[in-house]
Amino acid sequence: MASSESDGEAEMIFSGFLDDAIGASDEVGMAGIGVFGVSSLTNPFGNDVQRVTSCFVVTTTHLNPPNIFPIKVVVDFGTAGCLGNDGHTRRGKIITEYTGRLIFAGSVATTTFDGFYIDSIKVEGTHRVQNTSSTTNSTPNRQFTVDVINGKLSKPSGNYTEWSSHKVITQIEGLVTPDYARDDAFRIEGTAHGRVRRNDLVVAWDATVVEPLIKRFNCRWITKGRIRTVRLNNSASSPWVAVLDFGNGDCDNQAVITINGVPHQITLH
């Protein structure tokens, strides 16, 4: 249960950084997604820009002028805490470097963290997004490959989750409409592994998406899909396997973990 809950929590927290990477501005993605609301840079192709949005400050730096890219975007939530529209309080900095506009095939956004907390959880590691959409298929296609490298979520109690993940995220709804945020839905597939400490318990696990996860930009939670979690070095036939079920598509923070045939209702972060 500790492994499956920790894997689900890491999935929820780190999946939000894809929305943030795309939504920083029209210059680097498509403004108005993630923490940013409906906003854009006022001077997208000129000098470096600093803007205030809600209670955080966004600073954009062109790293090789006069070329537009690469671009570094720093989102500074300050030290006092910034309450977002999603109900979470953030502080510290999210730092993302872009090789190109992330809605175009081949572009990469790499995010790191500087003293960054979401609520009381400290977030560390590297979040890398590459647009791996097809450029030859006549059918509309949008796809991202997302890697979390040496991710870590630390809590004030001293408990932590270490997490690395490789996911392929494919858009399944909203491709032919101009409204990027409201009607888009994505299918998430892939694997992860991690280690969790809960007081005296330390356990490592492997996780596989066995039913594609469904994430909509208009919902802060994963709404559907299942992840199978196995304690590291357990045999494939072991009954001590957890399956985390995110539900039937409703936008809510409820999920069910089933271990050895016994379901347990949980509330997601």
C-alpha positions in Angstrom: 0.0 0.0 0.0 2.8 2.4 0.8 4.4 1.8 -2.6 1.2 2.2 -4.5 0.1 5.3 -2.7 3.6 6.9 -3.1 3.7 6.1 -6.8 0.2 7.6 -7.3 1.2 10.7 -5.4 4.4 11.2 -7.4 2.4 10.6 -10.6 -0.1 13.4 -9.7 2.5 15.9 -8.6 5.0 15.5 -11.5 2.3 15.2 -14.2 1.3 18.8 -13.3 4.7 20.1 -14.5 3.8 19.1 -18.1 0.9 21.5 -18.0 3.1 24.2 -16.5 5.8 23.7 -19.1 3.3 24.1 -22.0 1.3 26.9 -20.3 4.1 29.4 -19.5 3.4 31.5 -22.5 2.5 31.5 -26.2 6.2 32.0 -26.9 7.2 28.6 -25.5 4.0 26.7 -25.6 0.3 27.7 -25.3 -0.5 30.3 -22.6 -3.2 29.6 -20.0 -2.5 26.0 -18.9 -1.3 24.8 -15.5 -0.6 27.4 -12.9 -0.6 30.3 -15.3 -4.3 30.9 -16.1 -5.0 33.0 -19.2 -1.9 35.1 -19.7 0.9 35.6 -22.2 4.2 37.5 -22.4 3.6 41.1 -23.5 6.9 41.3 -25.4 7.4 37.7 -26.7 10.2 38.4 -29.2 12.0 41.4 -27.7 14.2 41.8 -24.7 14.0 39.6 -21.6 10.7 39.9 -19.8 9.6 39.8 -16.2 5.8 39.7 -15.4 3.7 39.3 -12.3 0.8 36.8 -12.5 -1.3 36.3 -9.4 1.2 35.9 -6.5 4.2 34.6 -8.5 6.7 36.3 -10.8 7.7 34.9 -14.2 11.1 35.9 -15.7 12.0 34.9 -19.3 15.5 35.0 -20.5 16.7 34.5 -24.1 19.9 32.5 -23.7 21.4 33.1 -27.1 20.1 36.4 -28.5 19.2 37.5 -31.1 17.9 33.9 -31.5 14.6 33.3 -29.9 15.6 29.9 -28.5 16.9 28.6 -26.2 14.7 30.3 -23.6 14.8 30.0 -19.8 11.6 30.6 -17.8 11.8 31.0 -14.1 8.6 30.9 -12.1 9.2 32.3 -8.6 6.4 31.7 -6.1 8.3 33.5 -3.4 9.0 32.3 0.2 5.6 33.1 1.9 3.5 30.7 -0.2 1.3 31.3 -3.3 -2.2 29.8 -3.3 -3.1 28.5 -6.8 -6.5 28.0 -8.4 -6.0 24.3 -7.9 -6.0 24.7 -4.1 -2.3 24.0 -3.6 0.2 26.4 -2.1 3.5 26.7 -3.8 6.8 28.4 -2.8 10.3 28.5 -4.3 11.2 28.4 -8.0 10.5 26.2 -11.0 13.2 26.7 -13.7 12.5 25.5 -17.3 14.8 25.7 -20.3 13.2 25.3 -23.8 14.9 24.3 -27.0 11.9 25.4 -29.1 8.2 26.0 -28.8 6.9 22.9 -27.0 3.8 22.5 -29.2 6.2 21.7 -32.1 7.7 18.3 -32.8 11.3 17.9 -31.6 11.2 20.7 -28.9 12.4 19.8 -25.4 11.6 21.5 -22.1 13.8 20.6 -19.1 12.6 21.6 -15.6 14.5 21.7 -12.4 13.6 23.1 -8.9 15.1 25.6 -6.5 13.7 25.3 -3.0 10.4 24.4 -4.5 7.5 23.2 -2.3 3.9 22.2 -3.2 2.0 22.5 0.1 4.5 21.0 2.6 6.2 18.7 0.2 9.6 19.6 -1.2 10.1 18.7 -4.8 13.5 17.8 -6.3 14.8 16.2 -9.5 14.6 16.8 -13.2 11.4 16.8 -15.4 12.1 16.5 -19.1 9.4 16.8 -21.8 10.1 16.2 -25.5 7.4 16.7 -28.2 7.5 13.4 -30.1 4.5 14.1 -32.3 4.5 12.6 -35.8 5.5 15.0 -38.6 4.7 12.6 -41.5 1.3 11.2 -40.5 -1.6 12.9 -42.3 -3.8 12.2 -39.3 -3.5 14.9 -36.6 -1.1 13.7 -33.8 0.3 15.3 -30.7 2.5 13.3 -28.4 5.0 14.0 -25.6 7.6 11.7 -24.0 8.1 12.7 -20.4 10.9 11.5 -18.1 11.3 12.2 -14.4 14.9 11.7 -13.4 15.9 11.2 -9.7 12.6 12.8 -8.6 12.2 13.2 -4.8 9.2 14.3 -2.7 10.2 15.0 0.9 7.8 15.6 3.8 8.4 17.5 7.1 8.2 14.2 9.1 11.4 13.0 7.3 9.4 10.6 5.1 10.1 10.7 1.4 9.5 9.2 -2.0 12.2 8.7 -4.6 10.8 8.3 -8.0 11.9 8.0 -11.7 9.5 7.6 -14.5 9.2 7.2 -18.3 5.9 8.0 -19.9 4.5 8.5 -23.4 1.5 10.9 -23.4 -0.7 11.0 -26.5 -3.5 13.4 -27.1 -6.8 11.6 -27.7 -9.3 14.5 -27.7 -9.3 18.2 -28.8 -6.8 18.0 -31.6 -9.0 19.8 -34.2 -10.3 22.6 -31.9 -8.4 25.8 -31.1 -9.2 25.7 -27.3 -6.0 24.0 -26.0 -6.9 23.9 -22.4 -10.6 23.1 -22.1 -11.4 20.1 -24.3 -8.0 18.3 -24.5 -7.5 14.9 -23.1 -4.4 12.7 -23.1 -3.6 9.0 -22.7 -0.6 8.2 -20.5 1.3 4.9 -20.8 4.7 3.8 -19.4 6.6 2.6 -16.3 8.1 4.0 -13.1 10.2 2.8 -10.2 10.8 4.3 -6.8 11.5 3.9 -3.1 9.5 5.2 -0.2 10.3 5.8 3.5 7.4 5.9 6.0 8.8 6.0 9.5 10.7 2.7 10.0 9.5 1.2 6.7 11.6 1.6 3.6 10.5 -0.3 0.5 11.3 -0.1 -3.3 8.9 -0.9 -6.1 8.3 -1.1 -9.9 5.1 0.3 -11.4 3.5 -0.3 -14.8 0.5 1.4 -16.3 -1.7 -1.6 -17.1 -4.7 0.5 -18.3 -3.9 3.9 -19.9 -4.3 6.8 -17.6 -6.6 9.6 -18.8 -5.6 13.2 -18.0 -7.7 16.2 -19.0 -6.4 19.8 -18.9 -9.7 20.9 -17.3 -9.2 18.6 -14.3 -6.4 18.6 -11.8 -6.5 14.9 -11.2 -6.0 11.8 -13.4 -9.6 10.7 -14.0 -9.2 7.1 -15.3 -6.8 4.2 -15.6 -4.9 1.7 -13.5 -1.3 1.3 -12.3 0.1 -2.1 -11.1 2.7 -1.8 -8.4 5.0 -4.7 -7.3 7.5 -4.6 -4.5 11.0 -4.8 -5.9 12.3 -8.4 -6.3 8.8 -9.9 -5.6 7.9 -12.9 -7.8 5.5 -12.2 -10.7 3.0 -14.6 -9.0 3.1 -12.9 -5.6 -0.3 -11.9 -4.2 1.2 -8.8 -2.7 0.6 -6.7 -5.8 -1.2 -3.4 -5.7 -3.4 -2.0 -8.4 -4.3 1.7 -8.2 -7.5 2.5 -10.0 -8.2 6.2 -10.7 -11.9 5.6 -11.4 -14.4 5.8 -14.3 -13.6 9.2 -15.7 -15.1 11.5 -13.1 -13.1 14.5 -12.1 -12.5 13.8 -8.4 -9.6 13.1 -6.0 -10.7 9.5 -5.1 -9.0 6.3 -6.1 -9.0 2.7 -5.0 -6.0 0.5 -4.2 -6.6 -3.2 -4.4 -4.1 -5.5 -2.6 -4.5 -9.2 -2.6 -8.1 -8.8 -3.7 -8.9 -6.3 -0.9 -9.9 -2.7 -2.0 -8.9 0.4 0.0 -10.4 3.8 -0.8 -7.8 6.7 -0.8 -7.8 10.4 -1.4 -5.2 11.8 -3.8 -3.0 14.8 -3.0 
